[in-house]
Amino acid sequence: MENTSGHGETIVIPEEIDRWNWGAVFLNVFWGIGNKTYIAFFSLVPIINIFVLIALGFNGNKWAWRNKKWESIEHFKTVQKKWTYAGYIVGLIYIYVMLSGLYRIFYQ
């Protein structure tokens, strides 16, 4: 398949990258800057941020493919896998902090 990355809204997204993106969800603003997907900044706006996070999860890979030029599909998948692993780490830290706070509220 031809590399169509970075060519905007009119391109066809390769099927193998049309997946949920945890990196875009948990590292939203940083991921948005790194992938030239600036809609991620709306995750800083209260109330609408939950909808933005869901949209980033569903559409993050598509938007990153359309907004940034990638060497290949494999390169794209490798980079997004790193974002995903970093997102998992941040997500686990977030859950730990939330549970620690709840523990302190209810048991101390």
C-alpha positions as CSV (number, residue, x, y, z in Angstrom):
1,M,0.0,0.0,0.0
2,E,1.2,3.5,-0.8
3,N,2.2,5.7,2.1
4,T,-0.5,8.4,2.3
5,S,0.4,9.7,5.8
6,G,0.4,13.4,6.3
7,H,-1.9,14.2,3.4
8,G,-4.9,15.4,5.3
9,E,-8.6,14.4,5.5
10,T,-9.1,13.0,2.1
11,I,-6.8,10.0,2.4
12,V,-7.7,6.4,3.1
13,I,-6.6,5.1,6.4
14,P,-4.8,1.7,6.3
15,E,-7.0,-0.9,8.0
16,E,-4.2,-2.2,10.2
17,I,-3.8,1.1,12.1
18,D,-7.5,1.7,12.6
19,R,-7.4,0.7,16.3
20,W,-8.1,2.2,19.8
21,N,-5.1,4.3,21.1
22,W,-4.5,4.3,24.9
23,G,-1.5,6.6,24.4
24,A,-3.8,9.2,23.0
25,V,-6.2,8.8,25.9
26,F,-3.8,8.9,28.8
27,L,-1.2,11.2,27.4
28,N,-3.6,13.3,25.5
29,V,-1.9,16.7,25.2
30,F,1.6,15.3,24.9
31,W,0.5,12.8,22.4
32,G,-1.3,15.5,20.4
33,I,1.8,17.6,20.2
34,G,4.0,14.7,19.2
35,N,1.5,13.5,16.5
36,K,0.4,17.0,15.3
37,T,-3.1,16.3,16.4
38,Y,-3.9,19.5,18.2
39,I,-7.6,18.7,18.9
40,A,-6.1,16.9,21.9
41,F,-5.8,20.3,23.6
42,F,-9.6,20.2,24.1
43,S,-9.0,17.5,26.7
44,L,-8.0,20.4,29.0
45,V,-11.5,21.9,28.9
46,P,-13.8,20.7,31.7
47,I,-16.9,18.8,30.9
48,I,-16.1,18.2,27.2
49,N,-12.8,16.6,28.0
50,I,-14.5,13.1,28.6
51,F,-15.9,13.3,25.0
52,V,-12.5,14.4,23.6
53,L,-10.7,11.5,25.4
54,I,-13.2,9.0,23.9
55,A,-12.7,10.6,20.5
56,L,-8.9,10.4,20.9
57,G,-9.2,6.7,21.8
58,F,-11.3,5.9,18.7
59,N,-9.8,8.3,16.2
60,G,-6.3,9.0,17.5
61,N,-4.5,6.7,15.1
62,K,-6.5,8.0,12.1
63,W,-5.8,11.7,13.0
64,A,-2.1,11.0,13.6
65,W,-1.8,9.2,10.3
66,R,-3.5,12.1,8.5
67,N,-1.7,14.9,10.3
68,K,1.9,13.7,10.3
69,K,4.2,12.2,7.7
70,W,5.4,8.7,8.7
71,E,8.1,6.6,7.1
72,S,5.8,3.5,6.8
73,I,2.9,1.7,8.4
74,E,5.4,-0.3,10.4
75,H,7.1,2.9,11.6
76,F,3.7,4.3,12.6
77,K,2.8,1.2,14.5
78,T,6.2,1.1,16.3
79,V,5.8,4.7,17.5
80,Q,2.2,4.3,18.5
81,K,3.1,1.2,20.5
82,K,5.6,3.2,22.5
83,W,2.9,5.8,23.2
84,T,0.5,3.0,24.2
85,Y,3.0,1.6,26.7
86,A,3.7,5.0,28.2
87,G,-0.1,5.5,28.3
88,Y,-0.5,2.2,30.3
89,I,2.1,3.4,32.8
90,V,0.4,6.8,33.2
91,G,-3.0,5.1,33.5
92,L,-1.7,2.7,36.2
93,I,-0.2,5.6,38.1
94,Y,-3.5,7.5,37.8
95,I,-5.5,4.5,39.1
96,Y,-3.0,4.0,42.0
97,V,-3.3,7.7,43.0
98,M,-7.1,7.6,42.9
99,L,-7.3,4.4,44.9
100,S,-4.8,5.8,47.5
101,G,-6.9,8.9,47.8
102,L,-10.1,6.9,48.3
103,Y,-8.3,4.7,50.9
104,R,-7.2,7.7,52.9
105,I,-10.7,9.3,52.8
106,F,-12.5,6.1,54.0
107,Y,-10.0,4.5,56.3
108,Q,-8.1,7.2,58.0
